[in-house]
Amino acid sequence: MTSKTPETSLNLRSYISLGLIAGTVILLDQLTKSWVRTHLALGQTWMPWEPLAPYARIVHWQNSGAAFGMFQNAGGLFAILAVLVAAMIIYYFPRLGPQDWAVRLAMSLQLGGALGNLIDRLQHGYVTDFISVSTFPIWNIADASITCGVIVLILDVVWFNRGRQDTASTPVQGDDRASR
């Protein structure tokens, strides 16, 4: 009979949280894309919120490139990149400490987004985009999740890591290195 060490328990909880967050993103992404493909013809626009109609609308679009329509016709490259990113996240995720909650959240969002778009690429050969805001390129839930993950990482580096570095570089009383 094997006993669980605290590290094993932490890794299991880490993977559960990764799976729950990424899985929720994938589910929302795939459900919304499926709805758009089923109910709107390619290029068709639907404006469910009349007051927002000039600014926000649903448009059925196909994207063979990266997020927000960049690098069109490079879908194969982005499929490979998504697999590599997913593998790196799954490998490094349990190595993060409990204090790295923001990085964990960011990686979970990025994994969900990467896999959501990968599913589209493998099933259809393109990614279904549908959220259109003003003149910004059309995007989807997976793109938004990846973007939010990047924003969380930036915020972690700018605000949260600064506090960790300040406390890490403060000499401890009685530490003879402080007087050198």
C-alpha positions in Angstrom: 0.0 0.0 0.0 1.4 3.4 -1.0 0.9 6.5 1.0 0.4 9.9 -0.5 3.1 12.4 0.2 2.2 16.1 0.5 4.0 16.6 -2.8 1.9 13.9 -4.5 -1.3 15.4 -3.1 -0.3 18.9 -4.2 0.4 17.6 -7.7 -2.9 15.8 -7.9 -4.7 19.0 -6.7 -2.7 21.0 -9.2 -3.8 18.7 -12.1 -7.4 18.7 -10.9 -7.5 22.6 -10.9 -5.7 22.7 -14.3 -8.3 20.2 -15.7 -11.3 22.0 -14.2 -10.3 25.5 -15.5 -9.0 24.3 -18.9 -12.0 21.9 -19.3 -14.5 24.7 -18.6 -12.8 26.9 -21.2 -12.8 24.1 -23.7 -16.5 23.3 -23.0 -17.6 26.9 -23.3 -15.5 27.4 -26.4 -16.8 24.3 -28.2 -20.4 24.8 -27.3 -20.4 28.4 -28.5 -18.6 27.5 -31.7 -21.0 24.6 -32.4 -24.0 26.9 -31.8 -22.6 29.5 -34.3 -21.8 26.8 -37.0 -25.3 25.4 -36.5 -27.3 28.6 -36.5 -25.4 31.1 -38.7 -24.3 30.7 -42.3 -20.6 31.6 -42.9 -20.4 35.4 -42.9 -23.8 35.9 -41.4 -24.2 38.5 -38.7 -26.5 38.3 -35.7 -27.1 41.2 -33.4 -28.7 39.8 -30.2 -28.3 43.0 -28.2 -29.8 45.9 -30.3 -28.3 48.7 -28.2 -24.8 47.2 -28.8 -25.4 46.5 -32.5 -23.0 49.1 -33.8 -20.3 47.9 -31.5 -20.7 44.2 -30.7 -22.2 41.4 -32.8 -21.9 37.7 -33.6 -20.4 36.9 -37.0 -19.7 33.4 -38.2 -16.2 33.4 -39.5 -13.5 30.8 -40.3 -9.9 31.5 -39.4 -7.0 29.4 -40.8 -4.4 31.4 -38.9 -3.7 32.5 -35.4 -5.7 34.4 -32.9 -7.5 37.5 -34.2 -7.0 36.4 -37.8 -3.2 36.8 -37.9 -0.9 34.6 -40.1 -3.7 33.2 -42.3 -3.2 29.7 -43.8 -0.6 28.6 -41.2 -3.1 26.3 -39.4 -0.8 23.3 -39.4 2.0 25.2 -37.8 -0.4 26.5 -35.1 -1.7 23.0 -34.5 1.8 21.8 -33.8 2.5 24.8 -31.7 -0.7 24.2 -29.6 0.4 20.6 -28.9 3.9 21.8 -27.8 2.4 24.5 -25.6 0.0 22.0 -24.0 2.8 19.5 -23.4 4.9 22.2 -21.8 2.1 23.4 -19.5 1.2 19.9 -18.4 4.9 19.2 -17.7 5.7 22.4 -15.8 2.4 22.9 -14.0 3.0 20.6 -11.0 6.5 22.1 -10.5 5.0 25.5 -9.6 4.8 26.3 -5.9 1.5 27.1 -4.1 2.5 30.8 -4.1 2.4 30.7 -7.9 -1.4 30.8 -8.1 -1.5 33.5 -10.7 0.9 31.5 -13.0 -1.3 28.4 -12.4 -4.4 30.3 -13.4 -2.7 31.8 -16.5 -1.4 28.4 -17.6 -4.9 26.8 -17.1 -6.5 29.5 -19.2 -3.9 29.2 -21.9 -4.2 25.4 -22.0 -7.9 25.6 -22.4 -7.7 28.2 -25.2 -4.9 26.3 -27.0 -6.8 23.0 -26.9 -10.1 24.6 -27.8 -8.7 26.0 -31.0 -6.7 22.8 -31.6 -9.9 20.8 -31.6 -11.3 23.1 -34.3 -8.2 22.8 -36.4 -8.2 19.0 -36.2 -12.0 18.6 -36.8 -12.6 21.3 -39.4 -9.2 22.5 -40.7 -9.9 26.0 -39.4 -11.0 27.8 -36.2 -14.5 29.1 -35.9 -14.5 32.8 -34.8 -17.6 34.7 -34.0 -17.2 37.6 -31.5 -17.0 40.9 -33.3 -16.4 44.1 -31.4 -16.2 47.3 -33.4 -13.3 47.1 -35.9 -11.2 44.6 -33.9 -10.6 41.3 -35.6 -13.2 38.5 -34.9 -12.3 36.2 -32.1 -13.7 33.3 -29.9 -13.8 32.1 -26.3 -10.4 30.2 -26.8 -8.7 33.4 -28.1 -10.1 35.3 -25.1 -8.9 32.7 -22.7 -5.4 32.7 -24.1 -5.3 36.5 -24.0 -6.6 36.6 -20.4 -3.9 34.1 -19.5 -1.2 36.3 -21.0 -2.6 39.3 -19.1 -2.6 37.4 -15.8 1.1 36.4 -16.5 2.0 40.1 -17.1 0.1 41.2 -14.0 1.9 38.5 -12.0 5.3 39.7 -13.2 4.6 43.4 -12.7 2.8 43.3 -9.4 3.0 40.0 -7.6 6.6 39.0 -8.4 7.8 42.5 -7.4 6.6 41.8 -3.8 8.3 38.3 -3.8 11.6 39.8 -5.0 11.4 42.6 -2.4 11.0 40.1 0.4 13.6 37.7 -1.1 16.2 40.4 -1.3 15.7 41.9 2.1 18.5 40.8 4.4 17.4 38.9 7.5 18.6 40.3 10.9 21.6 38.5 12.1 22.6 37.4 8.5 26.3 38.1 8.2 25.8 38.6 4.4 23.9 41.8 5.1 27.1 43.5 6.4 29.3 42.6 3.4 
